[in-house]
Amino acid sequence: MPDLPFELADKSLLLFDNLVHGEPVAAKSGRRFDVVDPGTGKVWASCPDSSADDVDAAVQSSHDAFEVYRKWTPKMRSQCLLRWHKLITEAKEDLAKVLVYETGKPLFEARGEVEYALSFAWWFMGETERIQGTCMTTALPGRRVFNIKQPIGVVAALVPWNFPLALALRKMSAALAAGCTLVVKPSPESPVTALALARLSAKAEFPPGAVNVLTTSLDGTPGVAEALCRHALVSKVSFTGSTRVGKIVARLCADNIKKSTLELGGNCPFIVFDDADLSKVMEQLMALKWRHAGQACVSANRVYVQRGLHGDLVKALLEQTSRIKTGHGMADGTTMGPVTSPRGLDKAESMVRDALAKGAKVELGSGKRAAESGASNGGGGGDGGFFMEPTVLTGVTDDMLMSCDEIFGPLVGVSAFDTEDEVVARANNTSMGLASYVFTKNVDRLWRMFEKLEAGMIGLNSGISSSAEAPFGGIKESGWGKESGKDVAVEEFLVTKCGTLTVEDHW
């Protein structure tokens, strides 16, 4: 184990090699890649730089485990998930510290992610015993039709970097509840948390190979992901990431008629009508926009405010945003950390330049990385980490890059609107359809907006609404399938088989 820049209660939790069939494994090439702390820009760990050559052994291991695990009763699977939940709970402070150094998010946010992640293990522990088939009497006399649900097989789970613990556990828990096994490929920025979860799954007494993890670098990711998608023994692919890559995954799966769940990008409108409760709006907007420096797929991407409330909202937004303290996630008082990679800074800066060229106005922040602006909103940063001041723009129009694409950074633009029909048309004028948010005291309007807005999830006087109980997923180019919720999420990992029985001595 490398020398860590933080203290752990249980150092045996961490693994810096692939985990295959319960054992640490290096990449066949022997190559490794660095894991960088976004708060300092410094390397703190390294992991195997796996390639397509490493995929077959991991998939074969998970297939062997599936042949055993598929025969477990629902109660056995549920009890194993309960043990896993207990082990993760015991390790949650250590896991939160790892999250800070992988993602850059402040410690309090990292702790929140661990609690959020645990909700999936708990929920799917119960869903395990709620998988049911059906029995029906047919229209033809003397026949009965039975439908049974069975696990689909080995699952390839492709996990992003922004919520690496929660999104890995969401995929793992649902698949394991269904009776499937997994090969997990975490993001190059955040491989250590996935390895920790897999190590804890082995301690929870899942069969060896039930959860295998292959790490790889940014350059190695396309080859490993493609090999997993194409492997004959992988029956399902669950991917969370950008729409661009999601389309590639969909094509790879289509080549072999392979089932997939795609949770892709968002361009989420946040709509505020004149009659909304401004204090409640601001409470939701601040959490939804600045959480993890804006790096969430359900973040408020386009803020539309009816003209009568526009000035008051902008004033409140500037006042509250100015109190944000940026800094390293482990520093006392930090309320917003860095972005996770320099690519995020490049994208945010390019969006600011485009918006200013098209007439937007900077109301707060510089729109530049902290090292260039010489500021960090009173909280440090700019010392090698990937920091940017939270930046607020007004006069944002629908032709600007920040309106057309997912921002994924500490940047927000506010636009004014006049009528309900206008804002619905503007909100729906995107290829994305992940989430939308509406704030108004008019119940009739809430229902109309719920029906009219083109998104898989609608917040009605509510911001962040993701939970284990609620179906999570988008429409349009934001993907297909659901990753949580009653029945639907486990259903993604099941096949339905129909049997027809002829009854000779029927009624």
ZIDA-V428608 format. One record per helix or strand. SS is the DSSP state (~ for helix, > for strand). FROM is the first residue (numbers start at 1). TO is the last residue. If there is no record, write none. Layout:
ss=SS from=FROM to=TO
ss=SS from=FROM to=TO
//
This chain:
ss=~ from=11 to=13
ss=> from=18 to=20
ss=> from=23 to=25
ss=> from=32 to=37
ss=> from=42 to=48
ss=~ from=52 to=69
ss=~ from=74 to=90
ss=~ from=92 to=103
ss=~ from=107 to=130
ss=> from=134 to=137
ss=> from=143 to=151
ss=> from=154 to=158
ss=~ from=164 to=178
ss=> from=181 to=185
ss=~ from=192 to=203
ss=> from=211 to=213
ss=~ from=218 to=230
ss=> from=234 to=240
ss=~ from=243 to=255
ss=> from=259 to=263
ss=> from=268 to=272
ss=~ from=278 to=294
ss=> from=300 to=306
ss=~ from=307 to=321
ss=> from=326 to=326
ss=> from=336 to=336
ss=~ from=342 to=357
ss=> from=361 to=364
ss=> from=369 to=369
ss=~ from=370 to=373
ss=> from=388 to=388
ss=> from=391 to=394
ss=~ from=401 to=404
ss=> from=411 to=417
ss=~ from=420 to=428
ss=> from=435 to=439
ss=~ from=443 to=452
ss=> from=457 to=460
ss=~ from=476 to=478
ss=> from=479 to=480
ss=~ from=488 to=491
ss=> from=494 to=502
//
